Amino acid sequence: MTSILVTGGAGFIGSNFVHHVVTHTDFHVTVLDALTYAGNKASIESVLGERVEFVYGNICDAELVNELVANADIVVHFAAESHNDNSLNDPRPFVDTNIMGTFTLIEAARRHNTRFHHISTDEVYGDLELDDTERFTERTPYNPSSPYSSTKAGSDLLVRAWIRSFGLQATISNCSNNYGPFQHIEKFIPRQITNILSGIRPKLYGSGQNVRDWIHADDHSAAVLRIIERGVIGETYLIGADGEKSNLDVVKTILVAMGEPEDAFDLVSDRPGHDLRYAIDSSKLRAELGWKPAYNSFDDGIAATIEWYRVNRDWWEGHKNAVEEFYRKQGQ
Ligand SMILES: NC(=O)c1ccc[n+]([C@@H]2O[C@H](COP(=O)([O-])OP(=O)(O)OC[C@H]3O[C@@H](n4cnc5c(N)ncnc54)[C@H](O)[C@@H]3O)[C@@H](O)[C@H]2O)c1
C-alpha cells in the first residue's frame, strides 16, 4: 500500500487533502502537524484510525522528520505559517517554518530518495494591475511582497535547487486563493461568514477593489493528487479555477447567499502592501495532466461553505472573540 506523509494535515487545505485522499485512494496517510493556532485535530478526527495516523511534531525537528520520511513513499508538504497579516506583525515563525522546515524536509527526502510534492502559493509572483490582461504562468518571475510570500518564494527556490543540484524527486504547485470547509476564521471568506452568523457586520479592507482568484479546496486537492500521480519530476504546475472576483463582489455574494442586504458591510483600513490582483493561468496543468475543477460556480461553492460553517459552529465559535479582538486592535 502506498504510504503518504502529509505535513500540515490538520490545517485548512491539508485537512481537506486528507479527506480527499481517504475518499479517492487507498493510500495510508500519516499527518505530521505541530498544531499551531492554525492547526485543529478536530478537522481530521472523523478519519483518524487504521488508514490515517496523526503524529504531533514540528517539521523543523530533523530526527522526527527523517524517521517519518524514511517510512513514506510520498511526502506532500502543506505545513506553513500562512497568514499575511501575522507575517507583518511577527515574521520570525514564517522564516522558521516556511524556510527551515522545508529545508529539513527536503534534506530527508533526498537522503531517502522519497517522492516530494511542495505546496506553494501564487503570491510568490507579487501582484498584477487591476486592468492588466496578463495572468501568472509558470514562467512569471518571482516578486513577493510580504514576509509570508517571500518565505514561500524562498522555500520554492530551495526545492528547485534541490531538484537541480541533488536530483530530488520533486514537483511544485502554486495555487490561487482557496475557500471551503475547515478554514481558520481569521481568513477573509470564513471571517465574513462567521461575522454574519455571529450578528457582526462583514468587514472589507480598503475599497474592496483588490481581486483574488478563488478555488474550492477540494479542487486544489484533486489537482495535487493528479500531480502526484502523473506530474513530471522537476516541473512546477500552477493551480487555478478561473475564479477572479473583487473582495467587494465576494462580500456581496456572501451577504446575498445569507439573506442579508448586499450593502450590509463596513469598510476598514487597508492592509499595508496589500496586493492588488492575483490571476492564475492553469492551462499547463489542464492540458498536460487533464485536470479541471469540479466546482463550476463560485456561488455554489460559497453556498456549500456557508452551510458548513452554519452546521459546524462548534468548530469555530470558541476562536471568534480572539480573532475579532486581533483585528479590532489593527482597526480592521
Ligand atoms: N490558504 C490559501 O488560500 C493557500 C493558497 C495557495 C497555497 N497555500 C499553501 O497551502 C499550504 C496550507 O495552507 P493553509 O491555508 O491550509 O494553512 P493553515 O495555516 O490553515 O495550516 C497550516 C498547518 O501547518 C501546521 N504547521 C505550521 N507550522 C508547522 C510546523 N513548524 N511544523 C508542523 N506543522 C506546522 C499548522 O498547525 C496547520 O495545521 C501552505 O503551504 C500555504 O502556503 C494556501
The ligand as an SDF file (V2000), in Angstrom:
LIG
                    3D

 44 48  0  0  0  0  0  0  0  0999 V2000
   -4.9350   29.2530    2.0040 N   0  0  0  0  0  0  0  0  0  0  0  0
   -4.7220   29.5070    0.7120 C   0  0  0  0  0  0  0  0  0  0  0  0
   -5.5610   30.1390    0.0560 O   0  0  0  0  0  0  0  0  0  0  0  0
   -3.4800   28.9770    0.0360 C   0  0  0  0  0  0  0  0  0  0  0  0
   -3.3430   29.1680   -1.3570 C   0  0  0  0  0  0  0  0  0  0  0  0
   -2.2310   28.6250   -2.0040 C   0  0  0  0  0  0  0  0  0  0  0  0
   -1.2910   27.9280   -1.2840 C   0  0  0  0  0  0  0  0  0  0  0  0
   -1.4290   27.7750    0.0670 N   0  0  0  0  0  0  0  0  0  0  0  0
   -0.4140   26.9880    0.7740 C   0  0  0  0  0  0  0  0  0  0  0  0
   -1.0530   25.8020    1.2370 O   0  0  0  0  0  0  0  0  0  0  0  0
   -0.4500   25.3800    2.4550 C   0  0  0  0  0  0  0  0  0  0  0  0
   -1.5030   25.2030    3.5260 C   0  0  0  0  0  0  0  0  0  0  0  0
   -2.1640   26.4450    3.7210 O   0  0  0  0  0  0  0  0  0  0  0  0
   -3.3970   26.5670    4.7120 P   0  0  0  0  0  0  0  0  0  0  0  0
   -4.2010   27.7330    4.3080 O   0  0  0  0  0  0  0  0  0  0  0  0
   -4.0360   25.2390    4.8500 O   0  0  0  0  0  0  0  0  0  0  0  0
   -2.6300   26.9130    6.0720 O   0  0  0  0  0  0  0  0  0  0  0  0
   -3.0980   26.7590    7.5920 P   0  0  0  0  0  0  0  0  0  0  0  0
   -2.4380   27.8860    8.3050 O   0  0  0  0  0  0  0  0  0  0  0  0
   -4.5690   26.5880    7.6900 O   0  0  0  0  0  0  0  0  0  0  0  0
   -2.4540   25.3760    8.0440 O   0  0  0  0  0  0  0  0  0  0  0  0
   -1.0790   25.2060    8.2830 C   0  0  0  0  0  0  0  0  0  0  0  0
   -0.8930   23.9250    9.0720 C   0  0  0  0  0  0  0  0  0  0  0  0
    0.5230   23.7210    9.2400 O   0  0  0  0  0  0  0  0  0  0  0  0
    0.7700   23.4220   10.6160 C   0  0  0  0  0  0  0  0  0  0  0  0
    2.1170   23.9000   10.9530 N   0  0  0  0  0  0  0  0  0  0  0  0
    2.5400   25.2050   10.9910 C   0  0  0  0  0  0  0  0  0  0  0  0
    3.8400   25.2390   11.3500 N   0  0  0  0  0  0  0  0  0  0  0  0
    4.2490   23.9520   11.4990 C   0  0  0  0  0  0  0  0  0  0  0  0
    5.4840   23.3620   11.8470 C   0  0  0  0  0  0  0  0  0  0  0  0
    6.5720   24.1080   12.0970 N   0  0  0  0  0  0  0  0  0  0  0  0
    5.5590   22.0110   11.9020 N   0  0  0  0  0  0  0  0  0  0  0  0
    4.4550   21.2440   11.6450 C   0  0  0  0  0  0  0  0  0  0  0  0
    3.2570   21.7600   11.3270 N   0  0  0  0  0  0  0  0  0  0  0  0
    3.1530   23.1070   11.2580 C   0  0  0  0  0  0  0  0  0  0  0  0
   -0.3130   24.1450   11.3970 C   0  0  0  0  0  0  0  0  0  0  0  0
   -0.5110   23.5760   12.6890 O   0  0  0  0  0  0  0  0  0  0  0  0
   -1.5090   23.9730   10.4770 C   0  0  0  0  0  0  0  0  0  0  0  0
   -2.1820   22.7560   10.7480 O   0  0  0  0  0  0  0  0  0  0  0  0
    0.6040   26.4290    2.8090 C   0  0  0  0  0  0  0  0  0  0  0  0
    1.8560   25.9500    2.3780 O   0  0  0  0  0  0  0  0  0  0  0  0
    0.1820   27.6500    2.0080 C   0  0  0  0  0  0  0  0  0  0  0  0
    1.2910   28.4390    1.6790 O   0  0  0  0  0  0  0  0  0  0  0  0
   -2.5020   28.2870    0.7410 C   0  0  0  0  0  0  0  0  0  0  0  0
  1  2  1  0
  2  3  2  0
  2  4  1  0
  4  5  1  0
  4 44  2  0
  5  6  2  0
  6  7  1  0
  7  8  2  0
  8  9  1  0
  8 44  1  0
  9 10  1  0
  9 42  1  0
 10 11  1  0
 11 12  1  0
 11 40  1  0
 12 13  1  0
 13 14  1  0
 14 15  2  0
 14 16  1  0
 14 17  1  0
 17 18  1  0
 18 19  2  0
 18 20  1  0
 18 21  1  0
 21 22  1  0
 22 23  1  0
 23 24  1  0
 23 38  1  0
 24 25  1  0
 25 26  1  0
 25 36  1  0
 26 27  1  0
 26 35  1  0
 27 28  2  0
 28 29  1  0
 29 30  1  0
 29 35  2  0
 30 31  1  0
 30 32  2  0
 32 33  1  0
 33 34  2  0
 34 35  1  0
 36 37  1  0
 36 38  1  0
 38 39  1  0
 40 41  1  0
 40 42  1  0
 42 43  1  0
M  CHG  2   8   1  16  -1
M  END
$$$$
